[in-house]
Amino acid sequence: MPAWLLLTAYAGLVALPAALGWARVGIARSWTDEASSLLAMVAFAALLLEFLLSGRFRAISGGIGIDRTMRWHQVFARVLTVVLMLHPFVYTTPTGAQFLMPDDATRAGVLGLDAVSLATGWLAWLLLGVLTAAAIGRDSIPWRYEAWRLMHGLGALAVAALGAVHAMRAGRYSADPVVAGYWMAMLGLALLSLLAVYVIRPLRLSRRPWRIAAVEQVADRTWRLALTPVGHDGLRFRAGQFAWLRLDRPPFTLREHPFSIASAPSADGHLDFLIKEAGDFTRRIGRLPVGGRAFVDGPHGNLVVDGRAEAGICLIGGGVGMAPLLSILRGTKRGRVRLVIQGNRHDGQILAGKELDASGAEVVHVLQEPPPGWTGETGMVTRDLIRRRCATAGEAGWLFVLCGPPPMMREVRAGLAALGVPARRILEERFVYD
């Protein structure tokens, strides 16, 4: 789905309940009350759509990239949380029982808060605040990612269900049968998305198993993981994409991790990944059993150069961010990649050094801790280095492909911007969104 169509559909679904309410019930209260109702309906509709944004559905993320989809999910979630938590305090209409005044058939004279609507509203309000705070501070919570993910999904579903009950019992517009039908349909869509993620997708993966063919160390704290398909023809992907892996676990496990594919698309269907020891799972990557089972959810990502017409390609990577860039190098015609910049802490972390030297591209290694006698670039990959090394490429209209730690990505983008490189000639993908 292209970005413009996705945004149009998103805006239409978010605005629909307010438009239906105004058309069928009519405006009859002060502007502050109407504004509060509008904010509540728009934000709650956006909350229900968050289930689709976070579900890794390729129909949604395929056109814009899953990293952008996840960034939208984070930003939208925080904005709508603020809106929903503020909206109860904007009302000026007094509270009271539903249809308190006999001649007020449209319920414009009071807020229709009974015990059920009040309880569900405040429970949803409190739980939403807790969920958002826990998501923002996830790294500080002493839980495994899998436990947090399960609690986040179930908590979000509880907020959606409580919010729907509150809206239909307390809302002046949402009590209308058509608007109430919209909320029920959207709630059903949210539930279906969870079923797709936690039930349907694992069932589909179980029919396409993989085998761990090799686990070998290729650099300091960095491992090559090779997978081969079992009983099927493998994964059709484009160079530069990534996948979520479930390794030495059943398909229904919540323990899955995204890794970029380092190999080029091949006829035998095998996949290579480069994985650096970092978190709880990756520190044990070297102990995965050869012959163990694996399941691959993919491909994902838009870090691909297929169909691009630029005269040259410059790859800029940091650490294990070189994995998708190596896939591009291996999967494109020799000579298209003309410059490679790789940043690492020391020379023991350099990936595919001999292969890069033999590629025909200019290769620039940047080391923070260079060995004695080192004559190459030192320090970090900074905007100044990019301006020095990429000036000719920028003027020649090359394509720049970036993958690495967020600080490096910010510096590279700043350096390219200083060279006048337009955004359309910069491809990037990241797994950290804050």
C-alpha positions in Angstrom: 0.0 0.0 0.0 1.6 3.3 -1.0 2.1 5.9 1.7 -0.5 8.4 0.3 -3.2 5.7 0.2 -2.3 4.5 3.7 -2.5 8.0 5.1 -5.8 8.7 3.3 -7.3 5.5 4.6 -6.0 6.2 8.1 -7.4 9.7 8.2 -10.7 8.6 6.8 -11.2 5.9 9.4 -10.1 8.2 12.2 -12.5 10.9 11.2 -15.5 8.6 10.4 -17.1 8.3 13.8 -17.2 12.1 14.4 -18.6 12.6 10.9 -21.3 10.0 11.5 -22.1 11.4 14.9 -22.5 14.9 13.6 -24.6 13.8 10.6 -26.9 11.5 12.5 -27.2 13.2 16.0 -26.3 16.8 15.4 -24.3 19.4 17.2 -26.1 20.7 20.3 -23.5 21.6 22.9 -20.9 24.2 23.7 -17.8 24.2 21.5 -15.6 22.9 24.4 -17.9 19.9 24.8 -17.9 19.2 21.1 -14.2 19.6 20.9 -13.8 17.1 23.8 -16.1 14.6 22.1 -14.2 15.1 18.8 -10.8 14.5 20.4 -12.1 11.4 22.2 -13.6 9.8 19.1 -10.6 10.6 16.9 -8.1 9.4 19.4 -10.0 6.2 20.3 -10.4 5.4 16.6 -6.6 5.9 16.2 -6.0 3.7 19.2 -7.9 0.8 17.6 -5.9 1.3 14.4 -2.7 0.9 16.4 -3.3 -2.9 16.4 -2.9 -2.9 12.6 0.2 -0.6 12.6 2.0 -2.8 15.1 1.0 -6.1 13.6 3.8 -6.3 10.9 1.3 -6.7 8.1 3.1 -6.4 4.8 -0.1 -5.1 3.1 0.4 -2.0 5.3 4.2 -1.8 5.8 5.3 -3.0 2.4 5.0 0.3 0.6 6.6 2.5 3.3 8.9 0.2 5.2 8.3 -1.4 8.5 10.6 0.9 10.4 8.5 3.9 9.4 5.3 2.0 10.3 6.7 1.3 13.7 7.8 4.9 14.2 4.2 6.0 13.3 2.9 3.5 15.8 5.0 4.9 18.6 4.3 8.6 17.8 0.6 8.1 17.3 0.3 6.1 20.4 1.9 8.8 22.5 -0.2 11.6 21.0 -3.5 9.8 21.3 -2.6 8.8 24.9 -2.3 12.5 25.8 -5.5 13.4 24.0 -7.5 10.6 25.7 -6.2 11.4 29.1 -7.0 15.1 28.7 -10.5 14.8 27.2 -12.5 14.2 30.4 -11.3 17.4 31.8 -12.4 19.5 28.9 -16.2 18.9 29.3 -18.3 21.7 30.8 -21.7 20.0 30.6 -22.7 18.6 34.1 -22.7 14.9 34.7 -25.8 12.9 35.4 -27.8 9.8 34.6 -28.6 9.0 31.0 -31.7 10.8 29.7 -32.0 12.7 33.0 -34.2 15.4 31.4 -37.3 14.0 29.7 -37.3 16.6 26.9 -33.6 16.0 26.1 -33.8 13.2 23.7 -30.4 13.9 22.2 -28.7 13.8 25.7 -27.2 17.3 25.1 -28.0 18.5 28.6 -25.9 16.1 30.7 -23.0 13.7 30.4 -24.4 10.2 30.4 -22.3 8.7 33.1 -23.7 5.8 34.9 -21.8 3.3 37.1 -20.7 1.1 34.2 -19.7 3.9 31.9 -17.8 5.7 34.7 -16.0 2.5 35.8 -15.0 1.4 32.3 -13.9 4.9 31.4 -11.6 5.4 34.3 -10.2 1.8 34.1 -9.4 2.4 30.4 -7.9 5.8 31.3 -5.6 4.4 34.0 -4.6 1.3 32.0 -3.7 3.3 28.9 -1.4 5.6 30.9 0.3 2.6 32.4 0.7 0.8 29.1 2.2 3.9 27.4 4.6 4.6 30.3 5.7 1.0 30.3 6.3 1.1 26.6 8.4 4.3 26.8 10.4 2.9 29.7 10.5 -0.7 28.6 14.3 -0.9 28.9 14.0 -0.1 32.6 11.5 -2.8 33.3 13.0 -6.0 34.7 11.0 -8.2 32.4 12.0 -10.2 29.4 10.9 -8.7 26.1 8.5 -11.7 25.5 6.7 -11.1 28.8 6.4 -7.4 28.1 5.1 -7.9 24.6 2.4 -10.3 25.8 1.3 -7.9 28.6 1.4 -5.0 26.2 -0.9 -6.8 23.7 -3.4 -8.1 26.3 -3.4 -4.7 28.0 -4.0 -2.9 24.8 -7.0 -5.2 24.0 -8.4 -4.5 27.5 -8.1 -0.8 26.9 -9.9 -1.2 23.6 -12.7 -3.3 25.1 -13.2 -1.0 28.1 -13.0 2.1 25.9 -15.7 0.7 23.5 -18.1 0.0 26.4 -17.5 3.4 27.8 -18.0 5.2 24.5 -21.2 3.4 23.7 -22.8 3.9 27.1 -21.5 7.4 27.9 -21.1 9.0 24.5 -23.8 11.1 23.1 -22.7 10.3 19.5 -21.5 6.8 20.1 -24.9 5.7 21.5 -26.2 6.0 18.0 -26.6 2.6 16.4 -24.5 3.4 13.3 -21.7 4.9 15.3 -21.9 2.1 17.8 -21.6 -0.4 14.9 -18.5 1.4 13.8 -16.9 0.9 17.2 -17.8 -2.8 17.3 -16.4 -3.3 13.8 -13.2 -1.6 14.7 -12.9 -3.5 18.0 -13.4 -6.7 16.0 -10.7 -5.7 13.6 -8.3 -5.1 16.5 -9.1 -8.6 17.9 -8.6 -10.2 14.4 -5.2 -8.5 14.1 -4.2 -10.1 17.5 -5.4 -13.5 16.3 -3.5 -13.0 13.1 -0.2 -12.2 15.0 -0.5 -14.8 17.7 -2.4 -17.7 16.1 -2.7 -17.5 12.3 0.9 -16.4 11.6 2.5 -19.1 13.8 0.3 -21.7 12.1 1.5 -20.5 8.7 5.1 -20.6 9.9 4.8 -24.1 11.2 4.2 -25.4 7.7 7.5 -23.9 6.4 10.2 -25.0 8.9 13.9 -24.2 8.6 17.0 -25.9 9.9 20.0 -24.3 11.5 22.8 -25.2 9.1 25.8 -23.4 10.6 26.7 -21.1 13.4 30.2 -19.6 13.2 32.0 -16.6 14.6 33.1 -14.2 11.9 34.3 -11.2 13.9 34.6 -10.1 17.5 31.3 -11.0 19.2 29.6 -11.4 15.8 28.3 -14.6 14.4 27.1 -15.9 11.0 23.9 -17.9 11.3 23.0 -20.0 8.2 19.5 -21.5 7.7 18.3 -23.9 5.1 14.6 -24.6 4.2 13.1 -28.0 5.1 10.5 -29.3 2.6 10.0 -26.0 0.8 11.8 -23.7 -1.6 12.9 -21.1 0.9 12.1 -17.4 1.2 11.6 -15.0 -1.8 13.2 -11.8 -0.7 15.1 -8.8 -2.2 18.6 -7.9 -1.2 18.6 -5.6 1.9 15.5 -7.0 3.6 15.2 -8.6 7.0 13.1 -11.2 8.8 12.0 -12.1 12.3 13.5 -15.4 13.5 12.3 -18.0 16.0 15.4 -20.1 16.7 15.4 -23.5 18.4 11.9 -22.7 19.5 8.4 -23.8 18.4 6.5 -21.5 16.0 4.1 -20.3 18.7 6.9 -18.9 20.9 6.9 -15.2 21.7 10.7 -15.2 21.6 11.5 -13.9 18.1 14.0 -11.3 16.9 14.5 -9.2 13.8 17.8 -9.8 11.9 18.9 -8.5 8.5 19.6 -11.0 5.8 23.2 -10.8 4.8 23.1 -13.2 1.8 21.9 -12.5 -1.7 18.8 -14.1 -3.0 19.8 -17.6 -4.2 18.3 -20.6 -6.0 18.9 -23.0 -3.1 16.9 -20.8 -0.7 19.5 -20.6 2.1 19.7 -17.6 4.3 22.7 -16.0 6.1 22.4 -13.6 9.0 25.1 -11.7 10.8 24.2 -11.4 14.5 26.2 -9.4 17.2 26.2 -10.4 20.8 24.2 -7.7 22.6 21.1 -8.6 24.6 20.1 -11.7 26.6 19.3 -13.8 23.5 22.2 -12.8 21.2 24.8 -13.5 23.9 23.8 -17.1 23.5 23.8 -17.1 19.7 27.0 -19.2 19.5 25.4 -22.0 21.5 22.5 -22.6 19.1 22.5 -26.3 18.0 23.4 -27.0 14.4 20.5 -29.0 13.0 18.0 -27.3 15.3 14.7 -26.0 13.9 13.9 -22.4 13.1 11.0 -20.4 11.7 11.3 -17.3 9.5 8.7 -14.5 9.3 9.5 -12.4 6.4 10.6 -10.8 4.3 10.2 -7.3 5.7 11.8 -3.9 5.0 12.3 -1.5 2.1 16.1 -1.1 2.2 16.3 -2.4 -1.4 17.9 -0.9 -4.5 16.0 -2.9 -7.1 14.8 -0.6 -9.9 16.9 2.3 -8.8 18.5 4.2 -11.7 21.3 6.1 -9.9 24.7 5.8 -11.5 26.3 4.5 -8.3 25.6 3.3 -4.8 27.3 4.2 -1.6 26.8 1.8 1.3 27.4 3.3 4.8 27.2 0.9 7.8 28.1 0.7 11.4 28.8 -2.6 13.2 26.4 -5.4 12.4 24.4 -2.8 10.4 26.6 -4.0 7.5 24.5 -7.2 7.2 21.8 -5.8 4.8 24.5 -3.8 3.0 26.4 -6.9 2.3 23.2 -8.5 0.9 22.9 -5.5 -1.4 26.6 -5.8 -2.4 26.2 -9.5 -3.1 22.9 -9.2 -4.8 23.6 -6.4 -7.3 25.6 -6.2 -10.5 29.3 -5.8 -9.9 30.3 -2.2 -10.2 27.0 -0.7 -9.1 28.3 -0.3 -5.5 31.2 2.1 -5.8 31.8 3.2 -2.2 31.6 1.4 1.1 32.1 3.1 4.5 32.2 0.7 7.4 32.5 2.0 11.0 33.6 -0.2 13.9 35.2 0.1 17.3 38.4 -1.9 16.4 39.7 -3.9 13.5 38.5 -7.2 15.0 35.0 -6.2 14.3 35.4 -5.5 10.6 33.0 -7.7 8.6 33.7 -9.3 5.2 37.0 -7.3 4.8 38.5 -9.5 2.1 35.2 -9.6 0.2 34.9 -5.8 0.3 38.5 -5.4 -1.0 37.7 -7.7 -3.9 34.4 -6.1 -4.7 35.9 -3.3 -6.9 34.4 -0.6 -4.7 36.3 2.0 -2.8 36.3 0.8 0.8 36.7 3.2 3.8 37.1 1.6 7.3 36.6 3.9 10.3 38.0 2.7 13.6 37.5 4.2 17.0 40.4 2.2 18.5 42.8 1.8 15.6 45.8 -0.6 15.9 49.4 0.6 15.8 50.4 1.8 12.3 46.8 2.3 11.2 46.6 4.8 8.3 42.9 4.8 7.7 40.1 6.9 9.1 39.8 7.1 12.9 37.1 8.0 15.4 33.4 7.9 14.6 31.5 8.1 11.3 30.7 11.8 11.6 29.1 14.4 9.4 32.6 15.9 8.7 33.8 12.5 7.5 30.8 12.1 5.2 31.3 15.6 3.8 34.9 14.7 3.0 34.4 11.2 1.6 31.0 11.5 -0.1 31.3 14.9 -1.8 32.0 13.5 -5.2 29.3 10.8 -4.8 26.8 13.5 -3.7 27.5 15.7 -6.8 27.3 12.7 -9.1 23.8 11.8 -7.9 24.5 8.4 -6.3 22.2 6.5 -4.0 23.2 6.3 -0.4 22.1 3.3 1.7 22.5 3.5 5.5 22.2 1.1 8.3 23.7 1.3 11.8 23.4 2.7 15.3 21.1 5.7 15.7 23.9 8.2 16.5 25.8 7.2 13.4 22.6 7.5 11.3 22.0 11.0 12.5 25.5 12.1 11.7 25.4 10.5 8.3 22.1 12.2 7.5 23.4 15.5 8.6 26.5 15.1 6.5 24.5 14.2 3.4 22.1 17.1 4.0 25.1 19.4 4.1 26.2 18.1 0.7 22.7 18.8 -0.7 21.7 15.1 -1.1 17.9 15.0 -1.4 15.9 12.6 0.8 14.8 10.6 -2.2 18.4 9.4 -2.7 18.8 8.2 0.9 17.6 4.8 2.0 17.8 3.8 5.6 16.5 1.2 8.0 16.7 1.1 11.8 15.3 -1.1 14.6 15.5 1.6 17.3 12.8 4.2 16.9 13.1 6.6 19.8 
